[in-house]
Amino acid sequence: MRLPTAGDDSCWGGRNFKFASEDQKLWMERMAAKGWTAPDWPTEYGGGGLDKGQHKVLKEELASINARSPLDSFGIWMIGPALLKFGSEALKQQHLPPIVRGEIRWCQGYSEPGAGSDLAGLQSKGEDMGDHFIANGQKVWTSYGDKADWMFCLLRTDTEAKKQMGISLVLFDMETPGVTPKPIKLISGSSPFCETFLDDVRVEKDQVVGEVNHGWTIAKYLLTHEREMIGGMGAAVVGGESLSQHASQVMGLEQGRMNNPILRAEVATWEMDAACFGLTAERVTDEVKSGQGVGATSAMLKYYGTELNKRRFETLLKINGSDGIVWDGEASNGGWLPRTWLRTKGNSIEGGTSEVQLNVIAKNILGLG
């Protein structure tokens, strides 16, 4: 579990997840037993109970030994924080411990064919049937919807209310009759996204997060965590090594430095920008620890992190030359590099486009009106 990941062999958990090895299973189970798959969640919900400072130390120590993430989870990154802040005690007890243990895999039902950046324009409806809703509509760009066990989903539950009102955040099992995910093939050749059809899907009212018709505030809060998650790709180490380490290994060194001055400058610039981004993310974490909310700052982290990630893979292609565009075969790890490079193009779309994030930054951070 200190080795670089080989393509897409991260542990996502869930009812149908197949572990790549006994080591991967043991690593996830031992970390979950300590609550360290969600280190800063309260212990009563299965978390580690660490404060922000302790969590930071744990991350640094795991990074120092190149430890793989024991569990990648939209439950931990997105719906979990929303449940901790807005969920009823019953919902917390029902959903949070299984998330920590990697037993349930979640997907997100937000975007629709006619409501992407304008998310409040969603049209999927939940008809009130007394003790439950009947949901109908279509979601799109549902990441891993065909592999998920449960969905957190936005529905319009009051069609007469103003645009941002009348929206509820609901939870339902993907095996509920009427839920149909269909994978969408991307230019990378993979199909991580789905379109998801809802046809007379029963959603129990006790699976509403917060109050009925008041889900927009919760939805925005969840989006801040999604944007932080996506932005975090920018400074993450790929394959257990930094960009400069990879360049040195592939291209070799002469008198202790890369012999290509243009690429050497590009790698150095990227690593300086990544260091600045990491320090900014730490400052934001400290501000949150002191009681300040993330708010519009998440748009800044998302924008810069995704653009940084795209630059990184552009540079990786340059470093690897013609070997970097090999599409298939064992030597190229199944074409991991060119396929991932293509996948990064979606980073500046998902979670809110870069253009929308720049508007948020201009208005809410820079005060440009």
Summary of the structure (lengths in Angstrom):
residues: 369
radius of gyration: 21.2
end to end distance: 48.7
largest distance: 75.2
contacts: 1191
relative contact order: 0.10
helix: 45%
strand: 15%
